[in-house]
Amino acid sequence: MGNLFDDIEDAFSGFGWESALEVAFITLVIFWLFRLIQGTTAMTVIRGISMVVVVIVVLSRALDSVVLDWLVNNALAVIVIFVLIVFQPEFRRALERVGRAGGVRSWLGAGRVPMVDVVRVITEAVDHLSTRKTGALIVIERETGLQDIVETGAVLEATVTPALLESIFFPNSPLHDGAIVIRDDQVIAASCILPVSDFRAVGLDHLGTRHRAAIGMSNQTDAVVIVVSEETGGIAIATDGRLVRLPDVERLESMLLPLLQQGRGGSNGRGGSRTMTIAGS
């Protein structure tokens, strides 16, 4: 523990205005890099890796551990290379945004919008889709960015309205296959491809593709996914790897708003890959 305080004292003993400028510059560069990859799953993983590295560094200094010191000195470069290789597509897209100067404009956007009106619009559209037995798959983004999913479909960036949602999922329309992604009060993209849960691994062979895709999406992200069955018109909602069937849109509205407000407030209490189905298929 003494070494940790000695290192901190040594670091601040020669701290002047030049050092302050250097720290500010490095902070801005790191912030800029993080903003470039905002909206991708890579951001969540990098955040987790950063927390682990900080804990290891603090422990190595506090415990004066030779092993931890060796890990800190030798593993950091490997971790950086690992992140760059594994998330190469995300970093490539970030650099493309720089080339188009599109990333700068997104920094100036307004904060998240209130979700009450959006929830009402979604539930109204789901009610109509359910009554007509029109299949639908609606993904609502929370804290985890879904830009990777957005880029598998057709980008719309249109304000959410019941008419828009119903027209997208209208049978034989060009965009009715796949899922739509909603961010704030906009339909960002339609006809998106979602990861599908392996029914052999989790016993979901009695569910259709939409329901398995909803579970797969909620397993890998904190998104809220709404499913309307094409066969029965039934409504289901998937979060945290769990699929819950709902009796009506009133129940959907009462569940949806707290879920979205919870997701925008910070931790969503995800508990891993769990699956629960209610009321058959």
Buried (B, 14 or more C-beta within 10 A) or exposed (E): EEEBEEEEEEEEEEEEEEEEEEEEEEEEEEEEEBBBBBBBBBBBBBEEBEEEBEEBBEBBBBBEBEEBBEBBEEEEEEBEEEBEEEBEEBBEBBEEBEEEEEBEEEEEEEEEEEBEEBBBBBBBBBBBBBEEBBBBBBBBBBBBBBBBBBBBBBEBEBEBBBEBBBBBBBEEEEBBBBBBBBBBBBBBBBBBEBBBBEBEEBEBEEBBEBBBBBBBBBBBBBBBBBBBBBEEBBBBBBBBBBBBBBEEBEBBBEBBBEBBBBBBEEEBEBEEBEBEBEEEB
